[in-house]
Amino acid sequence: MNEITRYQVRHQTVYHYGGNVAHSHQLLHLAPRDSVNQVCRSRSIALEPEPSSRREDVDAFGNFVTRLEYDQPHDRLEVLAEVAVEVSPRRDAADTESAAWEEVRDALNYSGRPVTEPELDACRFRMESSFVRIKHTFADYAADCFVPGRPLLQGAEALMHKIHRDFRYAPGTTNIRTSALEAFAARRGVCQDFAHIMLACLRSRGLAARYVSGYLRTTPPPGSGASYLGADASHAWVSVFCPPFGWIDLDPTNNVRVGTGHIVIAWGRDFGDVSPLRGVIVGGGRHRLSVRVSVRAE
């Protein structure tokens, strides 16, 4: 019987503005997705101050979003999201049993045959996006991982291992505006950069891959060794379209296939689609940002 892991997640974000914000619109991605492997049992978002309007919605990728509008002056904004979620183990997917990577690439390339619904959905995640460009640089870097006839999942895991080996996890060396090309040149970054680089490599080989945001469990299970890199904050990884298994999630920052230690919040083409908080403000001047994340296994 599959063992379910239950989590309590607390994500606090506080903006201190240098002056009054006269008007603002905010978009929040803070509610976990439901799936075969994950069920959100409860969720709440507390706001200080209260907005003039608040609307729950679903975005173009099926993620839960909260839309806020403030029309009263404020010099501070606190957002506290608390969720209870259950995560079950993902089904086994042998890397040698996935389709050859060229077959998947060609199937996504509108070769004249009818396109299946899963393939049509996957096509949204094989194009360029704001942070992820399709370049020969990335295709060349991934070339030795995708030799002719190699099963796609085997190649994707080889690429994950290569990125983990060649790039250094270095908080503070990049920021939320850093592109995959910039992080690739620097050979360092954080989970967002590792994910963007892997996405760029996969898409530059004609494959479909999406950016996944979420959380990691703060402390590892007993006897499992060191904590994950990127815990105690929002985390990011990659999901690869990998027939016949569907989407397989890989975490290049930690060099692991995603399991019960990861909690999925949202997915999209890159960070820009799934930022936990994104807004447009009038006024406010410079601001200070504080983020605290706690993921506790029950």
N, C-alpha and C positions, 0 to 999 in steps of 0.2 A: 504494500500500500504506500502511495506517495505521501511523504511527510510535508505538511503545510507549515510555513514559517509566517508568523504574525508580527507585524511591525507597528510601532507608533512613531510617526514622523512629526517633527516640529520645525517649521521653517519661518524664521523671523527676519524681516527686512525693514530697516529704518533709514529714511532719508532725512538729514538735517540740512535745510536750505539756508543760504546766506542772507536771504530776505524773503519777503512774502511771495508765494506763488499765487497769482491772481486767478488763474484758470488752468486746468489740466485734464487730460484724458489718459487713462492707464489701461493696459491690457495685461492680464495675469494668466500665466500657465502654471497653476499650482495644484491642480486636482489630478490624481492618478487615473490612468486609463484602465478600463476593465478588459480582460482578455481570457483566453483559455487558461493561462498560467497565473492570472492576477485578478483579485477582486477587491474593490474598495468598499470597506464596511461603513466608514463614516468619514466626513470631511467638513471642515468649517474654515472660514476666512474671517478674521476679526480685523477691523480697520479703525485707525485713529488718525485724523478725525473721520467721521462718517461722510461718505460721498453724497453729493446732491442726487446722483442717480447710480444705480448698480443693476447690471443685467448679466445673467448666466447665458452662455452661448456655446456653440460648437464651431470650430474653425474648419477650413477647407480640408484639413487632414484628419478630421474626426476627433481632435483634441478638445477637452473641456477648457473653456476660457471664461474669465470674469472681466467684464468691461465696466470701468468706473469713470465718472465725470465729477470734477470738483469745480464749483463756481464761486466758492467763498475763499478769501485769503487764508493761507496757512503756511507756516514755516517749518513744518515737520510732517512726515507721513510714515506711519508704522503699519506694516502688513504682517499679520501672524496667521499662517496656515497650519492647521493640525489635521492629520489624517490617520486613519487606521486601515491597514491593508494586509491582505493575505496573499502570499506568493507560494506557488507550488512548483515542483521541479519540471523542467522542460523535457520533452520527449528526446530520446537519444537520436542523433543523426550522425551516422558514420560518414566521415569525410570522403571516403573512397566511393560511396554510393550516390553521391550527387552527380548531376549531369555535367558533362564536359563544359568548361567555361565558354568555349567558342560556340557551342550549341545554344547556350543561354543568351549570349551576346547577339547571335544572329536572329533568334526568336524575338528579341526586343527591337529589332531593326526594321520592322515592317517589311518582311521579305515576300509579301504577296499572299501568304496564307492567312486564314482567319486568326485574329488575336484573341486569346482567352481573357476572361475578366481579370485574373491575377496578373497576367502580363501587361494588360492595359494600365492597371494601377501602378505596377512597377515602373512603367515608362516615365512616370512623373518624377522619378528619382534617379534618372540616368543623365539628366541634362545639367548644364552649368547653373550655378546659383550665386548669390551675392558674395559668399565667402569661399566658394569652391569653383575653381575654373578648370576646364578641360585643357590640359597642356601635354606636349610631348615629354616634358620633364617628368611628369608623374607616370605617364605610360612607360617610359624607359626605366624608371626606378622599379616599377612592379613587374617588368618583363620576365625576370628570372623566376618569379612566383607563378606565372601563368604560361608555362611552356605548352606546346601543342598537345591536346588531348587530356590535359590534367583535369581531374574533377574540380569543379568550381569551389566547393567548400574547402578542399585541401589547399587550393591556391590562395583563397582568402585567409585561411589560418596561417599559411606561410608568410603572407604579407603582414599580418598582425605581428607575428614573431619578429619580422625584419624591422618594422617601425619601432617596436618596443626596444630592440637592440640598438638601433642607430640614433634614436632621439632621446634626449634627456628631459626627465620631468623636472621642471624648474619654475615653481610659482613666482610670479612677479616679473618674469621676463617678457611676457606678452600681455595683451589686454583683450577686451571683448571685441575690439575692432580689427584685430590681427587676422589677416587672410591666410589661407593655406599656403600660398606661395611664400609669404613672409616667414611663417613658422618653419616651412621646409628649408629655406635658406639658412635660418638660424640654428636648425637642428636641435631645438629645445622648445619647451612650452608646457601647457597644462592639458587637461583632458579634452577641452574644446579643440585645441590645436591638433592633438593626436587624432581625434575623430575627423577633423576637416582634411587632414593629410591623407588618411586612409580612404575617405570618400573620394577625394580627387584622384587617387590612384585607381580605384575601382571604376569610377565613371570614365576616366581617360582610357580604360580598356574596353569601354562599351557596356559595362555592367551597371546594374541598378543597386543603389545603396542609399539608405536614409540615415539621418542624424537623429539620435535618440537622447533625450534628456531625462534625468531622473536622480535617484539617490543610491548610495551604497550603505550597507549596514556599517555602523560606526566601529563595532568591535567584531573580530572574526569568531567563528564558532570554535569551541574548545579543541585544541590540537591541530588547528588548521594553519598555524604559523602567523606571519606578520599581517598587520592590517592592510586593507586596500589603499593604494594611492588615490587621493581624491575624496576620501571619506570626510565627514563633517562639513560638506558643502554640496552644492548641486554638482552632479556628475554628467558625463556625456560619453557615448559610445556609438557603435555603428551597427546597423542591421542590413544584412546582405540578402538580396532576393536569390534564393538557392533551390531551384526545383530538384527533386520532387518534394522537398521538405518545406517549402515556403520561405519565410523570412527567418534567418539565423542571426542572432545578436553576438557580436564580438567586441571585446573591450581591449583596445590596443594599449591603453595606459597601464593596465594591469596584466596584459598578455593572457587573458582567459576568455573562454566562451562564457557568455552571461548565464547565470543561474539564479538560485534563490537569494543570493546576496545583493541583487540589483532590483530596484523598484522603478518601474517605467512611469513617467509623468506624461511625456508628449513626444511626438516625432514629426519631422519635417525635412526640408531639403538641407538646411544647415541651422546654425545657432539663431540666425535672424528670425526663423519661423517659430521658434519655441522658447525664446527668452523668458525666464520666470516672471520678470516685470519689465515692461517696456511702455514708455509714455512720451507724451508731448506736453510741455509746460510753458506757460507764459509768466515770466518773472522768475524769482527765486535766486538768481545769481549763482555763485558756486555752491556746491553741496558736498556733504560728507555722507558716505554710504557705509552701513554696517549690516552684515549678513551673518546669521547664526543658524546652523542646521544640526539637528540631532535625530539620529535614526536608532531606535531602541527595539531590539528583538524581545518578544515576550517569552 
